[in-house]
Amino acid sequence: MNNSIAELITERIDTMPPGERNAAQTLIANYPLLGLKTVAEFSTQAGVSSPTILRFINRLGFQNYPDFQARLQEELAAQLQSPHNRNESQPIQQDTTYPALEYTLENIRETFRHISEKQLGDIVRALTTARGNIYLIGGRFTDPVAQYMAAHMTVIRPHVFHITGQESAWRDRLLDMGRKDMLIVFDIRRYQESLLHLAETAKSRGVEILLITDQWLSPIARFARHVLAARTGVPSAWDSSAALFVLAESIIREMTRQPDQNTAARIKELEELRLKNRL
């Protein structure tokens, strides 16, 4: 599977000069549609020159702008595929043994190959030093990952909440969200419109958003302060969440190791409460 342009940007953004970095960040915030516009439109929106845009796409490994746009069009088509489409496009396997393990391991390897230590470190610091509440939510198939992450984070630090219930009840949570808070959203293709609206409203209230998505990037990226992209595609009607779980566990592990976190004392107190109350 080819690297997505979002993955290439994450991998190389630290080496880009300021103008190209502006182009990269503007594209991520308007992914992938901005890249399908003309060079002139792209440069105007990014606030850089047209030659800077061309140097930017060259740095990503594309010989020219049409090649760059062709890759984005392929990604857009992949975003829009339904499970039915993906199932019909898979070749019939003569061998009945599905090589799920190899595809899953490769997804995990590729996910972490495109995430820098600095990027992960910045996210961990933001989560450990957040002065307000941390809210977590996912979509139809990714909310179990959000719930799993929230269960661990509740042990590590206070004021962690998994948003549950009907979408109409999410507004109740929005009432309590403000500038000191963070919202972690899991969203993979086909992206959930209600999560986009939640993130947009939370952003308008000053909430800092961490998006954990797939290699094609949920449109929530335009509102996110931090974006982590995991590989989810496998030769199946269904995407795989394995890399999402490993990414969540990596964040949890690094949060636990932060020296300014009083995690050990918190875990000890929790264990004492469980023993006392036989929980």
C-alpha positions as CSV (number, residue, x, y, z in Angstrom):
1,M,0.0,0.0,0.0
2,N,1.4,3.4,-0.9
3,N,2.0,6.0,1.8
4,S,-0.8,8.5,2.0
5,I,0.2,12.1,1.5
6,A,-0.7,12.8,5.1
7,E,1.8,10.2,6.2
8,L,4.5,11.7,4.0
9,I,3.8,15.1,5.5
10,T,4.0,13.8,9.0
11,E,7.3,12.0,8.2
12,R,9.0,15.1,6.6
13,I,7.4,18.2,8.1
14,D,10.2,18.7,10.7
15,T,12.7,19.1,7.8
16,M,10.6,21.7,5.9
17,P,11.4,25.4,5.7
18,P,8.7,27.7,7.1
19,G,6.9,28.3,3.8
20,E,6.6,24.6,3.0
21,R,5.6,23.9,6.5
22,N,2.7,26.4,6.1
23,A,1.7,24.7,2.9
24,A,1.8,21.3,4.7
25,Q,-0.3,22.5,7.7
26,T,-2.8,24.2,5.5
27,L,-3.3,21.1,3.4
28,I,-3.7,18.9,6.5
29,A,-6.4,21.3,7.8
30,N,-8.2,21.1,4.4
31,Y,-7.4,17.5,3.5
32,P,-7.5,16.4,0.7
33,L,-9.6,18.9,-1.2
34,L,-7.2,21.8,-1.1
35,G,-4.6,19.7,-2.9
36,L,-7.1,19.1,-5.7
37,K,-7.3,22.8,-6.5
38,T,-4.9,24.7,-8.8
39,V,-1.5,25.6,-7.6
40,A,-2.5,29.2,-7.5
41,E,-5.5,28.5,-5.3
42,F,-3.4,26.3,-3.0
43,S,-0.7,29.0,-2.7
44,T,-3.2,31.7,-2.0
45,Q,-4.9,29.8,0.8
46,A,-1.6,28.8,2.3
47,G,-0.2,32.3,2.1
48,V,2.9,31.2,0.2
49,S,4.1,31.5,-3.4
50,S,3.3,29.0,-6.2
51,P,7.0,28.0,-6.4
52,T,6.8,27.1,-2.7
53,I,3.9,24.8,-3.3
54,L,5.8,23.1,-6.1
55,R,8.9,22.7,-3.9
56,F,6.6,21.3,-1.2
57,I,5.2,18.6,-3.4
58,N,8.7,17.8,-4.7
59,R,9.8,17.3,-1.1
60,L,7.0,14.8,-0.7
61,G,8.5,12.8,-3.7
62,F,6.3,13.9,-6.6
63,Q,7.8,15.0,-9.9
64,N,5.0,17.4,-10.7
65,Y,1.6,18.7,-9.5
66,P,-0.6,16.4,-11.6
67,D,1.1,13.3,-10.1
68,F,0.5,14.8,-6.6
69,Q,-3.2,15.4,-7.5
70,A,-3.6,11.9,-8.9
71,R,-2.5,10.4,-5.6
72,L,-5.0,12.6,-3.7
73,Q,-7.8,11.5,-6.1
74,E,-6.9,7.8,-5.3
75,E,-7.0,8.6,-1.6
76,L,-10.4,10.3,-1.9
77,A,-11.8,7.3,-3.8
78,A,-10.5,5.0,-1.0
79,Q,-12.1,7.3,1.7
80,L,-15.5,6.9,0.0
81,Q,-15.4,3.1,-0.3
82,S,-18.1,1.2,1.6
83,P,-17.6,-2.2,3.1
84,H,-19.6,-3.6,0.2
85,N,-17.3,-2.0,-2.4
86,R,-14.2,-3.2,-0.6
87,N,-15.5,-6.7,-0.3
88,E,-16.3,-6.9,-4.1
89,S,-12.8,-5.6,-5.0
90,Q,-11.0,-8.3,-3.1
91,P,-9.7,-11.2,-5.2
92,I,-11.0,-14.7,-4.4
93,Q,-8.5,-16.5,-2.2
94,Q,-7.6,-20.0,-3.3
95,D,-5.9,-20.5,0.0
96,T,-8.5,-20.3,2.8
97,T,-6.0,-19.1,5.3
98,Y,-6.5,-15.3,5.6
99,P,-3.1,-13.7,6.3
100,A,-4.6,-11.3,8.8
101,L,-1.6,-11.3,11.2
102,E,0.8,-10.1,8.6
103,Y,-1.4,-7.3,7.4
104,T,-2.1,-6.2,11.0
105,L,1.5,-6.2,11.9
106,E,2.4,-4.2,8.8
107,N,-0.3,-1.6,9.7
108,I,1.2,-1.2,13.1
109,R,4.8,-0.9,11.8
110,E,3.7,1.7,9.2
111,T,1.7,3.7,11.7
112,F,4.7,4.2,14.0
113,R,7.1,4.7,11.1
114,H,5.2,7.9,10.2
115,I,4.8,9.2,13.8
116,S,7.9,11.0,15.2
117,E,8.9,10.9,18.8
118,K,8.5,14.7,19.0
119,Q,4.9,14.4,17.7
120,L,4.0,11.7,20.2
121,G,5.8,13.6,23.0
122,D,4.0,16.8,22.3
123,I,0.6,15.0,22.6
124,V,1.6,13.2,25.8
125,R,2.7,16.4,27.4
126,A,-0.5,18.1,26.3
127,L,-2.6,15.3,27.9
128,T,-0.6,15.1,31.1
129,T,-0.6,18.9,31.7
130,A,-4.1,19.7,30.7
131,R,-5.6,21.8,33.4
132,G,-9.2,20.9,32.6
133,N,-11.2,17.9,31.7
134,I,-10.3,15.3,29.0
135,Y,-13.2,13.9,27.0
136,L,-13.0,10.9,24.7
137,I,-15.4,9.7,22.0
138,G,-15.4,7.6,18.9
139,G,-17.6,6.6,16.0
140,R,-19.7,3.5,15.3
141,F,-16.7,1.1,15.3
142,T,-14.0,3.2,17.0
143,D,-15.8,4.2,20.2
144,P,-14.7,0.9,21.9
145,V,-11.1,2.2,21.5
146,A,-12.1,5.6,23.0
147,Q,-13.7,3.7,26.0
148,Y,-10.6,1.5,26.4
149,M,-8.3,4.6,26.4
150,A,-10.6,6.5,28.8
151,A,-10.6,3.5,31.3
152,H,-6.8,3.6,31.5
153,M,-6.5,7.4,31.6
154,T,-8.9,7.6,34.5
155,V,-6.4,5.7,36.5
156,I,-3.5,7.9,35.4
157,R,-5.1,11.3,36.0
158,P,-8.4,12.9,37.2
159,H,-11.1,14.5,35.2
160,V,-11.3,12.0,32.3
161,F,-14.7,11.3,30.8
162,H,-15.9,9.0,28.0
163,I,-18.8,10.5,26.2
164,T,-21.6,8.0,25.8
165,G,-25.3,7.9,25.0
166,Q,-27.3,9.2,22.1
167,E,-25.9,11.9,19.9
168,S,-28.6,14.3,21.1
169,A,-27.1,14.0,24.6
170,W,-23.7,15.2,23.4
171,R,-24.8,18.8,23.7
172,D,-25.1,18.3,27.4
173,R,-21.3,17.6,27.5
174,L,-20.6,20.6,25.3
175,L,-22.2,22.9,27.9
176,D,-19.3,21.9,30.3
177,M,-16.5,22.2,27.7
178,G,-14.2,25.2,27.7
179,R,-10.7,26.5,27.0
180,K,-8.8,24.4,29.5
181,D,-10.3,21.1,28.2
182,M,-9.2,18.6,25.6
183,L,-11.3,16.3,23.4
184,I,-9.9,13.1,21.9
185,V,-11.9,11.9,18.9
186,F,-11.4,8.6,17.1
187,D,-12.8,8.7,13.5
188,I,-12.0,6.5,10.5
189,R,-13.5,6.1,7.1
190,R,-16.5,6.4,6.4
191,Y,-16.2,9.5,8.6
192,Q,-19.1,10.3,10.9
193,E,-20.8,13.6,10.3
194,S,-22.0,13.9,13.9
195,L,-18.4,13.7,15.2
196,L,-17.4,16.4,12.8
197,H,-20.2,18.7,14.2
198,L,-19.2,17.9,17.8
199,A,-15.5,18.7,17.1
200,E,-16.4,21.9,15.3
201,T,-18.6,23.1,18.2
202,A,-16.0,22.1,20.8
203,K,-13.3,24.0,18.8
204,S,-15.5,27.1,18.8
205,R,-15.6,26.9,22.6
206,G,-11.8,26.8,22.8
207,V,-11.4,23.1,23.4
208,E,-8.1,21.6,22.2
209,I,-8.8,18.6,20.0
210,L,-6.7,15.5,19.4
211,L,-7.8,13.5,16.4
212,I,-6.8,9.8,16.0
213,T,-7.8,8.8,12.5
214,D,-6.7,6.7,9.5
215,Q,-4.1,7.4,6.8
216,W,-6.7,9.3,4.7
217,L,-7.5,11.8,7.5
218,S,-11.0,12.5,8.9
219,P,-12.3,16.0,8.0
220,I,-12.1,16.7,11.8
221,A,-8.4,17.4,11.1
222,R,-9.3,21.0,10.1
223,F,-10.3,21.6,13.8
224,A,-7.6,19.5,15.5
225,R,-4.6,20.8,17.3
226,H,-3.0,17.4,17.1
227,V,-3.5,14.6,14.5
228,L,-2.4,11.0,14.7
229,A,-2.9,8.8,11.6
230,A,-3.0,5.1,12.0
231,R,-3.0,2.4,9.2
232,T,-6.4,0.7,9.1
233,G,-6.7,-0.7,5.6
234,V,-6.6,-4.5,5.2
235,P,-7.8,-6.8,2.4
236,S,-11.3,-7.1,3.9
237,A,-14.7,-5.5,3.7
238,W,-13.9,-4.1,7.2
239,D,-11.0,-1.8,8.3
240,S,-8.8,-2.9,11.2
241,S,-8.6,-1.0,14.5
242,A,-5.6,-2.9,15.7
243,A,-3.2,0.0,15.1
244,L,-5.6,2.4,16.8
245,F,-5.5,0.2,20.0
246,V,-1.7,0.1,19.9
247,L,-1.5,3.8,19.4
248,A,-3.8,4.4,22.4
249,E,-1.8,2.0,24.5
250,S,1.4,3.9,23.5
251,I,0.0,7.2,24.7
252,I,-1.2,5.6,27.9
253,R,2.2,4.1,28.6
254,E,4.0,7.3,27.9
255,M,1.6,9.3,30.1
256,T,2.3,6.8,32.9
257,R,6.0,7.4,32.6
258,Q,5.8,11.2,32.9
259,P,7.8,12.4,35.9
260,D,5.4,15.2,36.7
261,Q,2.5,12.8,36.9
262,N,1.7,11.5,40.4
263,T,0.6,8.2,38.8
264,A,2.2,5.8,41.2
265,A,0.5,7.4,44.2
266,R,-2.8,7.5,42.3
267,I,-2.7,3.8,41.3
268,K,-1.7,2.9,44.9
269,E,-4.6,4.8,46.3
270,L,-7.0,3.2,43.8
271,E,-5.8,-0.3,44.8
272,E,-6.3,0.5,48.4
273,L,-9.8,1.6,47.7
274,R,-10.5,-1.5,45.8
275,L,-9.2,-3.7,48.6
276,K,-11.1,-1.8,51.2
277,N,-14.4,-2.0,49.2
278,R,-13.7,-5.3,47.6
279,L,-14.1,-3.8,44.1
